[in-house]
Amino acid sequence: MSTQRTQRQARAVRLGPRSLAALALVSAVGVAGFGWPFLAPPTSRIGAHTQDAPWLFAGLLVLLVAVVAAAISESGLGPKAVAMLGVLAATGAALRPIGAGTAGIEPMFFLMVLSGRVLGPGFGFVLGSVTMFASALLTGGVGPWLPFQMLAMGWFAMGAGLLPGPDRLRGRAELALLAAYGFLAAFAYGTIMNLAGWPFMSALASNVAFDPHAPVATNLARFLAYCLATSLGWDLGRAVVTVVLTLVLGPAVLRALRRATRRAAFETPVTFDAPDRGPAGEAPHMTHVTYEPGP
C-alpha cells in the first residue's frame, strides 16, 4: 500500500479547546500582571502592596504556565515532541549566556522565532517558557521576575507560529517575514519586561518612575520615557542580532527543523493491515504497516 503524503506542515502540539482556554487564561492573568499600573485606577490601594505584588503574581503565573503546559501536552505532546522540546530548550538555554550583559546580544531569540514558525504556536509557547526556565537555572537568574520572562518568551515564540503562510511561504519572502517579526517582537519583549520592574521604582527616585496617584496618561508618558532612557539601546541590539542571525542562519535552521519534523511525523498515527492468510498449511504473509497523515 503506498504512503500518502501531505503538504500541510506538521505541528508538534495541536491546540485543542482545553489548551486554548488554558492559554487564554494564563495570558489574561499575564496581561493583568504586566499591565496593572495602567489597569488600576489612581484611587486603588494596589500601590500600597507593591512589595507583595511581585511574589503574588510570580506564584500565580508559575502555576498557570504549568497548567498550560500540561493541557498542551495532553493534546499531543508525545515522546518525539518531548525529545525535540528538550533539544531546542537546551540549545536556547546555552545560547542565552552568549553576549549576556553586552548591548543586548541574545542569540536565543532567533531560534525561538524559527522554532515557533516551524512547529506551531502551541509548541512555541511551551518552548519559550521552558527555555527561559532552563536558562534561568543555568545562569542563576531565578527570582520573582522569572515567571514574567517565561510568559513573555512564550508569547514571543507563539507569535512566530501565528504568522501567515506556514505551509506556502518559503525562500526570501519567508525570511523577510521572520526577520521583520523578530525585529518588532524583540522590542515588544523588552517593553513588556520593563513593565515587570518599572512599577516598583521609588516615585521619588526619578521623574520616569511609576506614580500610583497619577492618572493613566501621566504614567504612560513616564513609562515611555523610562523605556527610552533605560532599554532602547539594549532592545535595539537584541533586534539587530535577531534579524542578522535569521537572515544568515535561517535557511539552514529552517531546513533542519522541517526535516526533523517530517521524520518525527508528529501527526502520523500508525495503522496495521490484517495479515493475508495463505492456503491451508502455509504461513500467513507479512503484515503491512502503513502511515497515514492525521487530520
C-alpha positions as CSV (number, residue, x, y, z in Angstrom):
1,M,0.0,0.0,0.0
2,S,1.5,3.3,-1.0
3,T,2.3,6.0,1.6
4,Q,0.0,9.1,1.4
5,R,1.7,12.5,1.5
6,T,0.5,15.9,2.6
7,Q,1.9,19.3,2.1
8,R,0.4,20.6,5.4
9,Q,3.2,21.4,7.9
10,A,3.1,19.2,10.9
11,R,2.6,20.6,14.4
12,A,4.2,19.1,17.4
13,V,1.5,20.5,19.7
14,R,-2.1,20.8,18.4
15,L,-4.1,23.5,20.4
16,G,-7.4,21.9,21.3
17,P,-10.3,23.6,23.2
18,R,-8.9,23.0,26.6
19,S,-5.4,24.1,25.6
20,L,-6.8,27.3,24.1
21,A,-8.9,28.0,27.2
22,A,-5.9,27.5,29.5
23,L,-3.6,29.6,27.3
24,A,-6.2,32.4,27.2
25,L,-6.5,32.2,31.0
26,V,-2.7,32.4,31.6
27,S,-2.4,35.2,29.0
28,A,-5.2,37.2,30.7
29,V,-3.5,36.8,34.1
30,G,-0.3,37.8,32.4
31,V,-1.8,40.9,30.9
32,A,-3.1,41.8,34.4
33,G,0.3,41.1,35.9
34,F,2.2,43.2,33.5
35,G,-0.3,46.0,33.0
36,W,-1.8,46.5,36.4
37,P,-0.3,50.1,36.7
38,F,-2.4,51.1,33.8
39,L,-5.5,49.0,34.6
40,A,-5.8,50.0,38.3
41,P,-7.5,53.4,39.0
42,P,-5.4,56.1,40.8
43,T,-7.6,55.6,43.9
44,S,-6.8,51.9,44.1
45,R,-4.9,50.6,47.1
46,I,-2.8,48.2,44.9
47,G,0.1,50.7,45.1
48,A,0.2,50.1,48.8
49,H,1.1,46.5,48.3
50,T,3.9,46.9,45.8
51,Q,6.2,44.8,47.9
52,D,3.8,41.9,47.8
53,A,2.8,42.1,44.2
54,P,5.9,40.5,42.5
55,W,5.6,37.4,44.7
56,L,1.9,37.1,44.3
57,F,2.0,37.4,40.5
58,A,5.1,35.2,40.3
59,G,3.5,32.3,42.2
60,L,0.2,32.6,40.2
61,L,2.0,32.8,36.8
62,V,4.1,29.7,37.6
63,L,1.0,27.7,38.4
64,L,-0.9,28.8,35.3
65,V,2.1,28.3,33.0
66,A,2.3,24.7,34.4
67,V,-1.4,24.3,33.7
68,V,-1.0,25.4,30.1
69,A,2.0,23.1,29.6
70,A,0.0,20.2,31.0
71,A,-3.0,20.9,28.8
72,I,-0.9,21.2,25.7
73,S,0.9,18.0,26.4
74,E,-2.5,16.2,26.7
75,S,-3.3,17.4,23.2
76,G,-0.4,15.5,21.6
77,L,3.0,16.2,23.1
78,G,4.3,12.7,22.6
79,P,7.8,11.3,23.2
80,K,9.1,12.7,19.9
81,A,7.9,16.2,20.6
82,V,9.3,16.0,24.2
83,A,12.7,15.0,22.8
84,M,12.7,17.9,20.3
85,L,11.5,20.2,23.0
86,G,14.4,19.2,25.2
87,V,17.0,19.6,22.5
88,L,15.7,23.1,21.4
89,A,15.2,24.3,25.0
90,A,18.8,23.1,25.9
91,T,20.2,24.9,22.8
92,G,18.3,28.1,23.6
93,A,19.4,28.0,27.2
94,A,23.0,27.5,26.1
95,L,22.7,30.4,23.7
96,R,21.3,32.9,26.1
97,P,24.5,33.5,28.2
98,I,26.5,34.3,25.0
99,G,26.9,38.0,25.0
100,A,24.8,38.4,28.1
101,G,25.3,41.9,29.5
102,T,26.7,43.2,26.2
103,A,24.4,45.5,24.3
104,G,21.5,43.1,24.1
105,I,23.4,40.4,22.2
106,E,21.0,37.5,22.8
107,P,21.1,34.9,20.0
108,M,18.5,32.7,21.6
109,F,15.7,34.9,20.2
110,F,16.3,33.9,16.6
111,L,16.0,30.2,17.5
112,M,12.7,30.9,19.2
113,V,11.4,32.6,16.1
114,L,12.4,29.8,13.7
115,S,11.2,27.1,16.1
116,G,7.8,28.7,16.6
117,R,7.4,29.2,12.9
118,V,8.1,25.5,12.0
119,L,6.5,23.8,15.0
120,G,3.5,26.0,15.5
121,P,2.2,28.4,18.2
122,G,1.4,25.7,20.8
123,F,4.9,24.2,20.7
124,G,6.3,27.8,20.5
125,F,4.6,28.8,23.8
126,V,5.8,25.7,25.6
127,L,9.3,26.0,24.2
128,G,9.7,29.7,25.0
129,S,8.6,29.1,28.6
130,V,10.7,26.0,29.2
131,T,13.8,27.6,27.6
132,M,13.6,30.7,29.8
133,F,13.2,28.5,32.9
134,A,16.1,26.3,31.9
135,S,18.4,29.3,31.1
136,A,17.5,30.8,34.5
137,L,18.6,27.7,36.2
138,L,21.8,27.7,34.1
139,T,22.7,31.3,34.8
140,G,21.3,31.7,38.3
141,G,18.7,34.1,37.2
142,V,15.8,32.7,39.3
143,G,13.7,35.3,41.0
144,P,10.3,36.9,41.1
145,W,10.9,38.2,37.6
146,L,11.3,34.6,36.1
147,P,7.5,33.9,35.5
148,F,7.2,37.2,33.7
149,Q,10.2,36.2,31.5
150,M,8.7,32.8,30.8
151,L,5.4,34.2,29.8
152,A,6.8,36.9,27.6
153,M,9.1,34.5,25.9
154,G,6.2,32.1,25.4
155,W,4.3,34.9,23.7
156,F,7.3,35.7,21.6
157,A,7.7,32.2,20.2
158,M,4.0,31.6,19.9
159,G,3.6,34.8,17.8
160,A,6.1,33.3,15.2
161,G,3.8,30.3,14.9
162,L,0.9,32.5,14.2
163,L,2.5,34.3,11.2
164,P,0.7,33.8,7.9
165,G,1.7,31.3,5.2
166,P,3.3,28.5,7.3
167,D,2.6,25.9,4.5
168,R,3.2,28.0,1.4
169,L,5.6,30.8,2.1
170,R,9.2,29.8,1.5
171,G,12.5,31.4,0.5
172,R,13.4,35.0,0.8
173,A,9.8,36.1,1.4
174,E,9.6,33.9,4.5
175,L,13.0,35.0,5.8
176,A,12.0,38.7,5.3
177,L,8.7,38.0,7.2
178,L,10.6,36.2,10.1
179,A,13.2,38.9,10.3
180,A,10.6,41.7,10.4
181,Y,8.7,39.8,13.1
182,G,11.9,39.2,15.1
183,F,12.8,42.8,14.9
184,L,9.5,44.1,16.2
185,A,9.0,41.3,18.7
186,A,12.4,41.9,20.2
187,F,11.3,45.5,21.1
188,A,7.9,44.2,22.3
189,Y,9.6,41.7,24.6
190,G,11.9,44.4,26.1
191,T,8.9,46.7,26.6
192,I,6.8,44.1,28.2
193,M,9.6,43.1,30.6
194,N,10.1,46.7,31.5
195,L,6.6,46.6,33.0
196,A,7.7,43.9,35.4
197,G,10.1,46.2,37.2
198,W,9.1,49.7,36.4
199,P,6.2,50.0,38.9
200,F,8.4,49.1,41.8
201,M,10.9,52.0,41.4
202,S,10.6,54.7,44.0
203,A,8.5,57.5,42.8
204,L,10.9,59.9,44.5
205,A,13.9,58.5,42.7
206,S,13.1,59.7,39.2
207,N,10.5,61.6,37.2
208,V,10.1,58.5,35.0
209,A,9.1,56.2,37.9
210,F,5.5,54.9,38.4
211,D,3.3,57.2,40.4
212,P,0.3,55.4,41.9
213,H,-1.5,58.7,42.4
214,A,-1.1,59.9,38.8
215,P,-3.6,59.4,36.0
216,V,-3.0,56.7,33.4
217,A,-1.9,59.2,30.7
218,T,0.8,60.6,33.0
219,N,2.1,57.1,33.9
220,L,2.1,56.1,30.3
221,A,4.3,59.1,29.4
222,R,6.6,58.2,32.3
223,F,6.8,54.6,31.2
224,L,7.7,55.6,27.6
225,A,10.4,57.9,28.9
226,Y,11.7,55.1,31.1
227,C,11.9,52.7,28.1
228,L,13.7,55.3,26.0
229,A,16.1,56.1,28.8
230,T,16.9,52.6,30.1
231,S,16.3,49.9,27.5
232,L,16.2,51.3,24.0
233,G,19.8,50.5,23.2
234,W,19.5,47.0,24.7
235,D,16.3,46.3,22.7
236,L,17.9,47.6,19.5
237,G,20.9,45.3,20.0
238,R,18.6,42.3,20.6
239,A,16.5,43.2,17.5
240,V,19.5,43.6,15.2
241,V,21.1,40.4,16.3
242,T,17.8,38.5,15.8
243,V,17.5,39.9,12.3
244,V,21.1,39.2,11.3
245,L,21.0,35.6,12.6
246,T,17.6,35.0,11.0
247,L,18.8,36.1,7.6
248,V,22.2,34.4,7.8
249,L,21.4,31.1,9.6
250,G,17.7,31.0,9.0
251,P,17.7,28.9,5.7
252,A,19.8,26.1,7.2
253,V,18.0,26.1,10.6
254,L,14.5,26.1,8.9
255,R,15.5,23.2,6.7
256,A,16.9,21.2,9.7
257,L,13.8,21.8,11.7
258,R,11.4,20.9,8.9
259,R,13.4,17.8,8.1
260,A,13.3,16.7,11.8
261,T,9.6,17.4,11.9
262,R,8.9,15.3,8.8
263,R,11.0,12.4,10.2
264,A,9.3,12.6,13.6
265,A,5.9,12.5,11.9
266,F,4.2,14.1,15.0
267,E,0.7,13.8,13.5
268,T,1.1,10.4,11.8
269,P,-0.7,7.6,13.5
270,V,0.4,4.0,12.8
271,T,-2.1,1.6,11.4
272,F,-1.7,-2.2,10.8
273,D,-3.3,-4.1,8.0
274,A,-4.7,-7.5,8.8
275,P,-2.3,-10.3,7.7
276,D,-3.1,-12.1,4.5
277,R,-3.9,-15.7,5.1
278,G,-2.4,-18.1,2.6
279,P,-3.7,-21.6,1.7
280,A,-4.1,-24.1,4.5
281,G,-0.8,-25.2,5.9
282,E,1.1,-22.1,4.7
283,A,2.3,-19.3,6.9
284,P,0.5,-16.0,6.6
285,H,2.1,-13.2,4.6
286,M,3.9,-10.4,6.4
287,T,1.8,-7.7,8.0
288,H,1.7,-4.4,6.1
289,V,2.4,-1.3,8.1
290,T,1.1,2.0,6.7
291,Y,1.4,5.5,7.9
292,E,-1.5,7.8,7.2
293,P,-1.4,11.5,7.9
294,G,-3.7,12.7,10.7
295,P,-6.5,15.1,10.2
